[in-house]
Amino acid sequence: MTPFHDTPSSAPAARQRWRTAALWIGALGVAILAALRLIDVAADQLVAPFDLAYETPSLRTIELVRAGINPYSRDVFASGPFWITAYTPLYHYLVAELPASDANPFLTGRLVSMACMLGSAALLFLANRGRVALTLLAVGAFLLLHPVVSNAAFLKNDPLGLLFSALAVIACERATGDKRWFAAASAACVAAFFAKQYFVAAPVACALFLFLRSPARGLRFAALTAAALGAAVLLAIAVWGEGFWFSCYVVPRNPSSLAQFREQWAPMLQQPVFVTSAGLALLTLIASGRAAWTRSPYPLWAAASAAVLLATLGKIGSSTNYFLELALALLFTLVRSLRDAPRAGPLALAPPAAAILLLAAGTWDWARAPRSRFAFTDPDATRQHVAEMRAVAADIHRVTGSESPRILNLVHANAPLTGDIRLNDPWLYSELWSAGRLDARPLVAALERCELDGVLAPKWLRLPQADWPQDVQRAVLENYHSGLDLGEAELWIPAHR
């Protein structure tokens, strides 16, 4: 019996089997690493009954909606309870319609965010039906990224905006051959904007893609989307009043700095999976040539996302969650480029090579990245924080003599407080007061009348601080005295007590 050996006809088939095996090994490996990390982090973050990192401002908006109060009313953010949101409202109204947990007020919002983040990744399968291994590789790479892991089980509106942006681009691709998808793409663009006003890359990418295929169709799409968005904004102002415009377009105008820009890029460039996936997407896009820009809208989505990122990342208050759309758009681009790679020649090695490289990058990150880079907490820290919250709550109730004290929070959004909390975002309010975009006199008047049972203030409140209005400091120092030392902060209580 003749031993088996590759004949001219069997050699290509054998090479194809090896390439397929390498692709599946890389895809499954990356997906398993992503699932293990995400499950571990989400299991802790979902149940944490406290603000992980700036979840409270959005939670306050949700609480207002549940109470039937206009979240953009000046009576709410300018004169008490001093709760303000800097975002468009779709996420908050969606979460407000769902059941809430008394034990953990953050839980529902985190579950919605996680569903949207996973849904955004799953849309890769919808865009690349039949290419299971390639798509699984991209989904795993996306879910391994640090800002994706940390922002999945996290009360934030970005994942909802990301979901609608991805839906818009997928619908746009189908709109070239089916007019029914044309309006769907436009509607998804408007929905993404109303989830968070920074999600404008998708409509730009869709309009450009359709224009390159057919100038008339691209112009119609741009006109339809602009008209729909303009009508929606005007309707929002009619429903919520001028506070909607102020909250969504005046409040977020924070100054930018090069230092802030560099600070957000640094942790992203330390992630092997992000650097590898971005590099692979760019290389395969270059190899695909100019035709790739008209074959699908994903390269244009990546380019528009990069432009939005560069324009906004330097803003004070930005974070690595700004990379979510760019990261997903790059992976959509990568999968489409690899999907269209020839079955023969050097480029046939691109899919398995990408899989092995991403598996190596994911394994390296898994082994070396500390948990603090991709999670806001861990089980031990959660237990410690809950114990600290209970101790602080007991002290506050004792010092103020109230079961639901009115506490003005001048320290941080996630300060471990209890009672009727006033001022949901100290940092944002300090920016608004300092820039003259909001008047601090209503708060000063409330302090002078001693309407508050306590003021949680940083220790440096006793010193001159340029970032805070002098009237606010004076009103606290003249009408309240330190009643409780909390380490880096103090609880001030009315002077007559």
C-alpha positions as CSV (number, residue, x, y, z in Angstrom):
1,M,0.0,0.0,0.0
2,T,1.5,3.4,-1.0
3,P,2.1,5.8,1.9
4,F,-0.1,8.9,1.7
5,H,1.7,12.0,0.3
6,D,0.4,15.3,-1.0
7,T,-0.2,15.2,-4.7
8,P,-0.5,18.4,-6.8
9,S,-4.3,18.3,-6.3
10,S,-4.2,17.4,-2.6
11,A,-1.6,19.9,-1.5
12,P,-3.8,23.0,-1.8
13,A,-6.6,21.2,0.1
14,A,-4.2,20.2,2.9
15,R,-2.9,23.7,3.2
16,Q,-6.5,25.0,3.3
17,R,-7.2,22.5,6.2
18,W,-4.2,23.8,8.1
19,R,-5.2,27.4,7.6
20,T,-8.8,26.6,8.7
21,A,-7.5,24.8,11.8
22,A,-5.2,27.7,12.7
23,L,-8.1,30.2,12.3
24,W,-10.4,28.2,14.5
25,I,-7.7,27.6,17.2
26,G,-7.0,31.4,17.3
27,A,-10.7,32.3,17.3
28,L,-11.7,29.9,20.0
29,G,-8.7,30.8,22.1
30,V,-9.4,34.6,22.0
31,A,-13.2,34.0,22.6
32,I,-12.5,31.8,25.6
33,L,-10.1,34.4,27.1
34,A,-12.6,37.1,26.6
35,A,-15.5,35.2,28.1
36,L,-13.6,34.2,31.2
37,R,-12.4,37.8,31.8
38,L,-15.8,39.4,31.1
39,I,-17.7,36.9,33.3
40,D,-15.3,37.5,36.2
41,V,-15.5,41.3,36.0
42,A,-19.2,41.5,35.4
43,A,-20.1,39.1,38.2
44,D,-18.5,41.6,40.6
45,Q,-19.5,44.9,39.0
46,L,-23.1,44.0,38.6
47,V,-23.7,43.3,42.3
48,A,-21.7,46.2,43.7
49,P,-24.3,48.4,45.4
50,F,-22.3,51.6,45.0
51,D,-21.1,54.0,42.4
52,L,-18.1,52.3,40.6
53,A,-16.9,55.5,38.9
54,Y,-19.2,58.3,37.9
55,E,-22.4,56.2,37.6
56,T,-24.4,58.5,40.0
57,P,-25.0,61.4,37.6
58,S,-26.8,59.1,35.1
59,L,-28.6,57.3,38.0
60,R,-30.0,60.6,39.2
61,T,-31.4,61.3,35.8
62,I,-33.1,57.9,35.7
63,E,-34.5,58.5,39.2
64,L,-36.0,61.8,38.0
65,V,-37.6,60.1,35.0
66,R,-39.1,57.4,37.2
67,A,-40.5,60.2,39.5
68,G,-42.2,61.9,36.5
69,I,-39.9,64.9,36.7
70,N,-38.4,66.7,33.7
71,P,-34.7,65.8,34.0
72,Y,-33.7,68.9,32.0
73,S,-35.7,71.4,34.0
74,R,-33.7,74.4,35.3
75,D,-35.6,74.0,38.6
76,V,-33.8,70.6,39.0
77,F,-30.2,71.4,38.0
78,A,-30.0,75.1,38.7
79,S,-31.7,75.5,42.0
80,G,-32.0,72.1,43.7
81,P,-31.6,69.2,44.1
82,F,-28.7,70.3,41.7
83,W,-28.9,67.1,39.6
84,I,-27.6,67.6,36.0
85,T,-27.0,65.3,33.0
86,A,-24.8,66.1,30.1
87,Y,-26.3,63.5,27.8
88,T,-29.2,63.0,25.5
89,P,-32.0,60.9,27.2
90,L,-32.7,57.6,25.4
91,Y,-30.7,55.4,27.7
92,H,-32.1,57.0,30.8
93,Y,-35.7,56.7,29.7
94,L,-35.2,53.1,28.6
95,V,-33.7,52.1,32.0
96,A,-36.4,54.0,33.9
97,E,-39.1,51.9,32.2
98,L,-37.5,48.6,33.6
99,P,-37.9,47.2,37.1
100,A,-35.5,48.6,39.7
101,S,-33.7,46.9,42.5
102,D,-34.1,48.4,46.0
103,A,-31.0,46.7,47.2
104,N,-28.9,47.9,44.3
105,P,-30.1,51.0,42.3
106,F,-27.3,50.6,39.8
107,L,-28.2,47.0,38.7
108,T,-30.8,47.7,36.0
109,G,-28.7,50.3,34.2
110,R,-25.7,48.0,34.3
111,L,-27.7,45.1,32.9
112,V,-29.0,47.3,30.0
113,S,-25.4,48.4,29.3
114,M,-24.1,44.9,29.3
115,A,-26.8,43.7,27.0
116,C,-26.1,46.6,24.6
117,M,-22.3,45.9,24.7
118,L,-22.8,42.2,24.0
119,G,-25.3,43.0,21.3
120,S,-22.9,45.4,19.6
121,A,-20.3,42.7,19.4
122,A,-22.9,40.1,18.2
123,L,-23.8,42.4,15.3
124,L,-20.5,41.2,13.7
125,F,-22.2,37.9,13.1
126,L,-25.1,39.7,11.4
127,A,-22.7,41.6,9.1
128,N,-20.7,38.5,8.3
129,R,-23.1,35.6,8.1
130,G,-21.4,32.3,7.3
131,R,-18.0,33.4,8.5
132,V,-18.3,32.1,12.0
133,A,-14.6,31.6,12.8
134,L,-13.5,35.1,11.6
135,T,-16.4,36.7,13.4
136,L,-15.8,34.8,16.6
137,L,-12.2,36.0,16.5
138,A,-13.3,39.7,16.1
139,V,-16.0,39.4,18.9
140,G,-13.4,37.9,21.3
141,A,-10.9,40.6,20.4
142,F,-13.5,43.3,21.1
143,L,-14.6,41.8,24.4
144,L,-10.9,41.5,25.5
145,L,-10.3,45.3,25.3
146,H,-10.0,46.9,28.6
147,P,-12.6,49.7,28.1
148,V,-15.1,47.2,26.8
149,V,-14.7,44.9,29.8
150,S,-14.9,47.7,32.4
151,N,-17.8,49.5,30.7
152,A,-19.9,46.4,30.0
153,A,-21.5,45.9,33.4
154,F,-21.5,49.6,34.1
155,L,-24.3,52.2,34.3
156,K,-23.4,54.2,31.2
157,N,-25.1,55.2,27.9
158,D,-22.2,54.5,25.6
159,P,-23.1,50.9,24.8
160,L,-26.6,51.8,23.7
161,G,-25.2,54.5,21.3
162,L,-22.7,52.0,20.1
163,L,-25.4,49.4,19.4
164,F,-27.5,51.8,17.3
165,S,-24.4,53.1,15.4
166,A,-23.4,49.5,14.4
167,L,-27.0,48.8,13.4
168,A,-27.0,52.0,11.3
169,V,-23.8,51.0,9.4
170,I,-25.1,47.4,8.8
171,A,-28.4,48.8,7.5
172,C,-26.5,51.2,5.3
173,E,-24.7,48.4,3.6
174,R,-28.0,46.7,2.8
175,A,-29.5,50.0,1.7
176,T,-27.5,49.8,-1.6
177,G,-29.7,47.0,-2.8
178,D,-32.9,47.4,-0.7
179,K,-34.7,50.7,-0.2
180,R,-36.3,49.5,3.0
181,W,-33.0,49.6,4.7
182,F,-32.4,53.2,3.7
183,A,-34.9,54.6,6.3
184,A,-33.8,52.1,8.9
185,A,-30.2,53.3,8.6
186,S,-31.3,56.9,9.1
187,A,-33.5,56.0,12.0
188,A,-30.7,54.1,13.7
189,C,-28.4,57.1,13.3
190,V,-30.9,59.4,15.0
191,A,-31.3,56.8,17.8
192,A,-27.6,56.6,18.3
193,F,-27.4,60.4,18.7
194,F,-30.2,60.4,21.3
195,A,-28.4,57.7,23.2
196,K,-25.3,59.9,23.4
197,Q,-24.8,63.0,21.3
198,Y,-21.2,62.1,20.5
199,F,-22.2,59.2,18.2
200,V,-22.1,61.1,14.9
201,A,-19.6,58.9,13.1
202,A,-22.1,56.5,11.8
203,P,-24.3,59.0,9.9
204,V,-21.2,60.6,8.3
205,A,-19.9,57.2,7.3
206,C,-23.2,56.1,5.9
207,A,-23.7,59.2,3.8
208,L,-20.2,59.0,2.4
209,F,-20.5,55.3,1.6
210,L,-23.8,55.8,-0.2
211,F,-22.4,58.9,-2.0
212,L,-19.5,56.9,-3.3
213,R,-21.8,54.3,-4.7
214,S,-24.4,56.8,-6.0
215,P,-24.1,60.6,-5.4
216,A,-27.8,61.1,-5.6
217,R,-28.5,58.3,-3.0
218,G,-25.8,59.7,-0.6
219,L,-27.3,63.2,-0.8
220,R,-30.8,61.8,-0.2
221,F,-29.5,59.9,2.9
222,A,-27.7,63.0,4.3
223,A,-30.8,65.2,3.7
224,L,-33.2,62.6,5.3
225,T,-31.0,62.0,8.3
226,A,-30.3,65.7,8.9
227,A,-34.0,66.5,8.6
228,A,-35.0,63.7,11.0
229,L,-32.3,64.7,13.5
230,G,-33.3,68.4,13.3
231,A,-36.9,67.5,13.8
232,A,-36.1,65.2,16.8
233,V,-34.0,68.0,18.5
234,L,-36.7,70.6,18.0
235,L,-39.3,68.1,19.4
236,A,-37.0,67.5,22.4
237,I,-36.8,71.2,23.1
238,A,-40.6,71.5,22.9
239,V,-41.0,68.6,25.3
240,W,-38.2,69.3,27.8
241,G,-37.7,73.0,27.4
242,E,-34.5,75.0,26.8
243,G,-32.9,73.0,29.6
244,F,-32.5,70.2,27.1
245,W,-30.3,72.3,24.9
246,F,-28.3,73.7,27.8
247,S,-27.7,70.2,29.3
248,C,-26.8,68.5,26.1
249,Y,-24.9,71.2,24.2
250,V,-23.7,73.8,26.8
251,V,-22.8,71.7,29.8
252,P,-20.4,69.3,27.9
253,R,-18.2,72.1,26.6
254,N,-15.3,71.3,28.8
255,P,-11.9,72.7,27.9
256,S,-9.4,70.4,26.1
257,S,-5.7,69.8,26.8
258,L,-2.9,67.9,25.2
259,A,-2.1,66.3,28.5
260,Q,-5.6,64.8,28.8
261,F,-5.3,63.6,25.2
262,R,-2.0,61.8,25.9
263,E,-3.4,60.4,29.2
264,Q,-6.2,58.6,27.4
265,W,-4.0,57.2,24.6
266,A,-1.4,55.8,27.0
267,P,-3.5,52.9,28.4
268,M,-4.8,52.0,25.0
269,L,-1.4,51.8,23.5
270,Q,-0.4,49.4,26.3
271,Q,-3.1,46.9,25.3
272,P,-1.6,44.3,22.9
273,V,-5.1,43.3,21.6
274,F,-6.0,46.9,20.6
275,V,-2.6,47.6,19.0
276,T,-2.7,44.3,17.1
277,S,-6.3,44.5,15.9
278,A,-5.8,48.2,14.8
279,G,-2.6,47.3,13.0
280,L,-4.2,44.3,11.3
281,A,-7.2,46.3,10.2
282,L,-5.0,49.0,8.6
283,L,-2.7,46.5,6.9
284,T,-5.6,44.4,5.4
285,L,-7.3,47.6,4.4
286,I,-4.2,48.8,2.5
287,A,-3.8,45.4,0.9
288,S,-7.5,45.5,-0.2
289,G,-6.9,48.7,-2.2
290,R,-9.4,51.5,-3.0
291,A,-12.2,49.1,-3.7
292,A,-12.5,48.3,0.0
293,W,-13.9,51.8,0.6
294,T,-16.9,51.2,-1.7
295,R,-17.3,47.5,-1.0
296,S,-18.7,48.2,2.5
297,P,-19.2,51.2,4.9
298,Y,-17.0,49.8,7.6
299,P,-13.7,51.5,6.6
300,L,-15.5,54.8,6.4
301,W,-17.0,54.1,9.8
302,A,-13.6,53.5,11.3
303,A,-12.2,56.7,9.7
304,A,-15.2,58.8,10.9
305,S,-14.9,57.3,14.4
306,A,-11.2,58.2,14.4
307,A,-12.0,61.7,13.5
308,V,-14.6,62.1,16.3
309,L,-12.2,60.5,18.7
310,L,-9.4,62.9,17.8
311,A,-11.8,65.9,18.2
312,T,-13.1,64.9,21.6
313,L,-10.5,62.9,23.4
314,G,-8.6,65.9,24.8
315,K,-11.7,67.2,26.5
316,I,-11.3,67.4,30.3
317,G,-13.4,64.5,31.7
318,S,-12.8,62.2,28.7
319,S,-11.9,58.5,29.3
320,T,-11.0,55.4,27.4
321,N,-14.7,54.7,26.8
322,Y,-14.3,57.1,23.9
323,F,-12.4,54.4,22.0
324,L,-15.4,52.0,22.0
325,E,-16.7,53.0,18.6
326,L,-13.3,53.1,16.9
327,A,-12.4,49.7,18.3
328,L,-15.6,48.1,17.0
329,A,-15.4,49.8,13.6
330,L,-11.8,48.6,13.1
331,L,-12.8,45.0,13.9
332,F,-15.8,45.3,11.4
333,T,-13.2,46.5,8.9
334,L,-10.8,43.7,9.7
335,V,-13.3,41.0,9.4
336,R,-14.6,42.3,6.0
337,S,-11.1,42.6,4.7
338,L,-10.2,39.1,5.8
339,R,-13.4,37.7,4.5
340,D,-12.6,39.0,1.0
341,A,-9.0,37.8,1.1
342,P,-8.2,35.5,-1.8
343,R,-8.1,31.7,-1.2
344,A,-4.8,31.4,-2.9
345,G,-1.5,33.2,-2.8
346,P,0.3,35.0,0.1
347,L,-2.9,36.8,1.2
348,A,-4.6,33.5,1.8
349,L,-2.5,33.3,5.0
350,A,-4.0,36.6,6.3
351,P,-6.9,35.1,8.3
352,P,-5.0,32.4,10.2
353,A,-2.1,34.7,10.7
354,A,-4.5,37.3,12.2
355,A,-6.0,34.7,14.4
356,I,-2.6,33.5,15.8
357,L,-1.4,37.1,16.3
358,L,-4.6,38.1,18.2
359,L,-4.4,34.9,20.3
360,A,-0.8,35.7,21.2
361,A,-1.8,39.3,22.1
362,G,-4.7,38.2,24.2
363,T,-2.6,35.6,26.0
364,W,0.0,38.2,26.7
365,D,-2.6,40.7,28.0
366,W,-4.2,38.0,30.1
367,A,-1.0,37.1,31.8
368,R,0.4,40.6,32.4
369,A,-2.4,43.1,32.7
370,P,-3.4,43.8,36.4
371,R,-7.1,43.7,37.1
372,S,-7.2,47.4,37.9
373,R,-6.7,48.2,34.2
374,F,-9.9,46.5,33.1
375,A,-12.2,46.5,36.2
376,F,-13.5,49.1,38.5
377,T,-13.4,46.8,41.5
378,D,-12.8,43.3,42.7
379,P,-14.6,41.1,45.3
380,D,-12.4,42.1,48.2
381,A,-12.6,45.8,47.4
382,T,-16.4,45.5,47.0
383,R,-16.7,44.0,50.5
384,Q,-14.5,46.6,52.0
385,H,-16.3,49.5,50.3
386,V,-19.7,48.2,51.4
387,A,-18.4,48.0,55.0
388,E,-17.1,51.6,54.7
389,M,-20.4,52.8,53.3
390,R,-22.3,51.3,56.3
391,A,-19.9,52.9,58.8
392,V,-20.0,56.3,57.1
393,A,-23.8,56.1,56.9
394,A,-24.0,55.4,60.6
395,D,-21.8,58.3,61.4
396,I,-23.8,60.7,59.2
397,H,-27.1,59.6,60.8
398,R,-25.6,60.1,64.3
399,V,-24.1,63.5,63.6
400,T,-27.0,65.0,61.7
401,G,-29.7,63.3,63.8
402,S,-31.7,62.4,60.7
403,E,-32.6,59.1,59.0
404,S,-32.6,60.9,55.6
405,P,-30.3,63.9,56.0
406,R,-30.0,66.5,53.2
407,I,-26.3,66.2,52.3
408,L,-24.6,68.5,49.8
409,N,-21.8,66.6,48.1
410,L,-18.8,68.7,47.1
411,V,-16.3,65.9,47.0
412,H,-17.0,63.3,44.3
413,A,-20.0,61.7,42.5
414,N,-19.3,58.3,44.0
415,A,-18.7,59.5,47.6
416,P,-20.2,56.8,50.0
417,L,-23.1,58.9,51.2
418,T,-26.6,58.3,52.6
419,G,-29.8,60.3,52.7
420,D,-31.1,63.0,50.4
421,I,-28.0,63.8,48.3
422,R,-27.8,67.2,46.7
423,L,-25.5,68.0,43.7
424,N,-24.9,64.8,41.7
425,D,-21.6,65.7,40.0
426,P,-19.3,68.0,42.0
427,W,-16.6,68.1,39.4
428,L,-19.0,69.1,36.6
429,Y,-20.6,71.7,38.8
430,S,-17.3,73.3,39.7
431,E,-16.5,73.5,36.0
432,L,-19.9,75.1,35.2
433,W,-19.6,77.6,38.1
434,S,-16.0,78.5,37.2
435,A,-16.7,79.0,33.5
436,G,-19.8,81.1,34.3
437,R,-22.2,78.7,32.5
438,L,-24.2,78.2,35.7
439,D,-25.0,80.6,38.5
440,A,-23.9,79.4,42.0
441,R,-26.1,81.9,43.9
442,P,-29.1,79.5,44.4
443,L,-26.7,77.1,46.2
444,V,-25.1,80.0,48.2
445,A,-28.6,81.1,49.3
446,A,-29.5,77.5,50.4
447,L,-26.2,77.3,52.4
448,E,-26.9,80.7,54.1
449,R,-30.3,79.6,55.1
450,C,-28.9,76.3,56.5
451,E,-31.4,74.3,54.5
452,L,-28.9,71.4,54.3
453,D,-28.3,69.0,57.2
454,G,-24.7,68.5,56.1
455,V,-22.0,69.4,53.6
456,L,-19.5,66.8,52.5
457,A,-16.5,68.9,51.5
458,P,-12.8,68.2,50.8
459,K,-10.3,69.2,53.4
460,W,-8.9,71.9,51.2
461,L,-12.2,73.8,51.3
462,R,-10.6,75.8,54.1
463,L,-8.0,77.1,51.7
464,P,-8.4,79.5,48.7
465,Q,-9.2,77.5,45.6
466,A,-9.5,79.0,42.2
467,D,-11.6,76.2,40.9
468,W,-14.5,76.9,43.3
469,P,-16.6,80.1,43.6
470,Q,-15.5,82.0,46.6
471,D,-19.2,82.6,47.6
472,V,-19.7,78.8,47.9
473,Q,-16.7,78.4,50.2
474,R,-17.6,81.5,52.2
475,A,-21.2,80.3,52.7
476,V,-20.0,76.9,54.0
477,L,-17.3,78.3,56.3
478,E,-19.6,81.0,57.7
479,N,-22.7,78.9,58.3
480,Y,-21.4,75.4,59.0
481,H,-18.7,73.8,61.1
482,S,-16.8,70.6,60.9
483,G,-18.8,67.8,62.6
484,L,-17.2,64.7,61.3
485,D,-13.7,63.8,60.0
486,L,-13.8,61.3,57.1
487,G,-10.1,61.2,56.2
488,E,-9.7,63.2,53.0
489,A,-13.1,64.9,53.5
490,E,-15.1,66.5,56.3
491,L,-18.8,66.6,57.0
492,W,-19.8,70.1,57.9
493,I,-23.1,70.6,59.9
494,P,-25.1,73.8,60.5
495,A,-23.3,76.1,63.0
496,H,-26.3,76.3,65.3
497,R,-26.2,72.6,66.1
